[in-house]
Amino acid sequence: MGLTYAEITLVNVIDLELARRGTIKESEVRKVPIRALVDSGALTLVINEATRKKLGMEPSSQKIVRTADGGMHFVPVIKGVNVQFLDRDTTCDAWVTANGPDCLLGAIPIEGLDVVIDLNKQELIPNPENPDGPVYIMY
């Protein structure tokens, strides 16, 4: 089985709100189109420092994480990154690595987007049960 990647766009959620209020122009909203490694075994959205800087967002806290090699590390967390895929979007926190891969899309944003991994085609697709848009489970 190979790896699954998806073309997504990450958006500064503070900029989105400022644009909604008319404080900044829509063209001023900071966005980063990016190729994300999709990993349903990972927890959340992970971006590298270069991507964080492009979004113009500052860390608000730190988390202790265990990496695949068994190491324990503190990583900065930024609050509220909007993740867009096709006609769907969700907002979640992003953990920031110093020099890791550009982007890792984990279970939380996958659930928020209501998308699934098509293992035959190795691609991210809208949930076939909800083709017209995300449907959320609330129990």
WOZI-V958725 format. One line per field, one symbol per residue. phi: phi as a letter, one per 30 degrees, with the letter a starting at -180 (. if undefined). A space follows every 50 residues. Layout:
phi = ???
This chain:
phi = .cccbbdbbcbddddedddddidbdedcddbbdaccdcbddddbdbbcdd dedddiccdcabbcbccedjdcbdbdbccicdccbhccaabadbcccdbd deabccdddddddhbbcdddchbdbeeedbddldbcdbb
